[in-house]
């Protein structure tokens, strides 16, 4: 076998590879470009897989640990929807690398005629669910900020709601515009250099929105914690939990947003949405756990959640939390278990016609019914 004299400066990793096109023309590609392309796909898939696993785990934890009465709230529905949309988005983005778009021949020859229709659908659906994820994140941040700042004066509260709505709508608008243009370019199989500015503007507005909401959120809670400290409340309560999670939601995604313009990391922007999506439910889960711990140290029975129901059954979780069988029929067992409260020191010279102390049941400020207790609570 004859050998070629390639010289001392020959680099085998940079040698050209010739690919034949359908029309018989040649396409020359450097071997290093093929290596970079393959490694990029592997790194992106690892990134997406890590985000997907974290999102699935937190989604299951959120369903198990969220109290039943909280699962109908707007914030829970938005956070759960954001996690679900993020899972679907990551699934489609991962499946994309198994389609014809990511094969070596069509990528380097720009011949996508053999790409199946399903590959286009996968790419478009990943873009659509990314937009739905941004919408859920922005609305959730706006609602949580509105709730936290509900104690402000009316003029400040109205101004804050107006600014918050504007700050939330701007990134949603940019993201919707980017979604439409991205879908058009996907169907045309065109290079997206002309709309890179729109993607950059979308990322910038999302970063500004996250920083704005979390700054308001953390500042208000910081003042509240300071007031609680002055009143002597020093325990690690739900407000401090939300404060810490708010700081995390503010700093980490913002840092990732800035780093993506300084270093070349595959799909670093995708981590920002996942970090915010994961951080939002964490605060409510941790705060709920803090409330459960505080509830075990008081006379108020702890609230039930899905985990207790699955592990011990509904009747077992209600055992020891319900009053006597003389409960008024206007209250359901679940609402009674969640809202029942009793006086710590019942007076002995009560004007009632019975020696048993009288408790007070409050059902979410809807009705107040008297309940006769069989045993006194000390």
Secondary structure by P-SEA (a helix, b strand, c coil): ccccccccccccccbbbbbbccccbbbbbbaaaaaaaaaaaaaaaaaaaaaaaaaaaaaaaaaacccccccccaaaaaaaaaaaaaaaaaaaaaaccccccccaaaaaacccccccaaaaaaaaaaaaaaaaaaaaaaaaaaaaaaaaaccccaaaaaaaaaaaaaaaaaaaaaaaaaaaaaaaaaaaccccccaaaaaaaaaaaaaaaaaaaaaaaaaaaaaaaaaaaaaccccccaaaaaaaaaaaaccaaaaaaaaaacccccaaaaaaaaaaaaaaaaaaaaaaaaaaaaaaaccccccccaaaaaacccccccccccccccccccccaaaaaccbbbbccccccccccccbbbbbbbccccbbbbbbbccccc
